[in-house]
Amino acid sequence: MSQDIPVEIGLDELVQESCYILVVEKRTPFEKIEMVPLGGAGSGCPPFRKVSFRYTVLEELKNNGRKHIGPEIEVGVAHTSMDMDMHQDYYINGVSKSDYRPAYQTKADFASTKLIVFLNSNLEFAVGGAYEAPDCRDKVLEAIGKDGNSAVQEEISDD
C-alpha cells in the first residue's frame, strides 16, 4: 500500500488551508465507521473503511464555504477523499503511491470534549492534526485576520 510522508505546517498556513474553522463539542456516539464499497462487483476491491467524527457546532470562526454549517456535523478524517481514490487504485490497478501530506503539530488532546477544528470544503480535517484547544481561540482569530478574512464570531445558542 501507500506511505504517507508528513510535512509540518504552522497555524497561519493551517488557517489558509481551512475553509471552515469551528469551535465544536463531541456528540454521542462520537465515532462513525462506514464500509464503503468501491470499484463495483467483481473488481477485487475490498470496501474502504471511512471514519468520521460527530460534533455539535458551538461557534463559527471562519466560513469561506458555500455550505451553511448546521448545529450538528460529521467530520471526516484528513485526506479521506484522496485515500478512497488511492485504495481503489491499489486494489484495482495495482498502483501504490507515496504521498507528501501537510500535518499540523497540535498540542491539543483529540479526546477533549471541546475543540477548535480546521476543515476543508468536504468537511474533512484540512490536514492531519487539524484541531486546537479552545483556549487557543484568540491565537486562531489573529491568524484568521492575517489571512485577510474576518472572523465570523457568531455564537450558536444552546437552545
Secondary structure in CASP SS format (residue, H / E / C, confidence):
PFRMAT SS
TARGET T0000
AUTHOR 0000-0000-0000
METHOD secondary structure of the structure
MODEL  1
M C 1.00
S C 1.00
Q E 1.00
D E 1.00
I E 1.00
P E 1.00
V E 1.00
E E 1.00
I E 1.00
G C 1.00
L H 1.00
D H 1.00
E H 1.00
L H 1.00
V H 1.00
Q H 1.00
E H 1.00
S C 1.00
C C 1.00
Y E 1.00
I E 1.00
L E 1.00
V E 1.00
V E 1.00
E E 1.00
K E 1.00
R E 1.00
T E 1.00
P E 1.00
F E 1.00
E E 1.00
K E 1.00
I E 1.00
E E 1.00
M E 1.00
V E 1.00
P C 1.00
L C 1.00
G C 1.00
G C 1.00
A C 1.00
G C 1.00
S C 1.00
G C 1.00
C C 1.00
P C 1.00
P C 1.00
F E 1.00
R E 1.00
K E 1.00
V E 1.00
S E 1.00
F E 1.00
R E 1.00
Y E 1.00
T E 1.00
V E 1.00
L E 1.00
E E 1.00
E E 1.00
L E 1.00
K E 1.00
N E 1.00
N C 1.00
G C 1.00
R C 1.00
K C 1.00
H C 1.00
I C 1.00
G C 1.00
P C 1.00
E E 1.00
I E 1.00
E E 1.00
V E 1.00
G E 1.00
V C 1.00
A C 1.00
H C 1.00
T H 1.00
S H 1.00
M H 1.00
D H 1.00
M H 1.00
D H 1.00
M H 1.00
H H 1.00
Q H 1.00
D H 1.00
Y H 1.00
Y H 1.00
I H 1.00
N H 1.00
G C 1.00
V C 1.00
S C 1.00
K C 1.00
S E 1.00
D E 1.00
Y E 1.00
R E 1.00
P E 1.00
A E 1.00
Y E 1.00
Q C 1.00
T C 1.00
K C 1.00
A C 1.00
D C 1.00
F C 1.00
A C 1.00
S C 1.00
T C 1.00
K E 1.00
L E 1.00
I E 1.00
V E 1.00
F E 1.00
L E 1.00
N C 1.00
S C 1.00
N C 1.00
L C 1.00
E E 1.00
F E 1.00
A C 1.00
V C 1.00
G E 1.00
G C 1.00
A C 1.00
Y E 1.00
E E 1.00
A C 1.00
P H 1.00
D H 1.00
C H 1.00
R H 1.00
D H 1.00
K H 1.00
V H 1.00
L H 1.00
E H 1.00
A H 1.00
I H 1.00
G H 1.00
K H 1.00
D C 1.00
G C 1.00
N C 1.00
S C 1.00
A C 1.00
V C 1.00
Q C 1.00
E E 1.00
E E 1.00
I C 1.00
S C 1.00
D C 1.00
D C 1.00
END
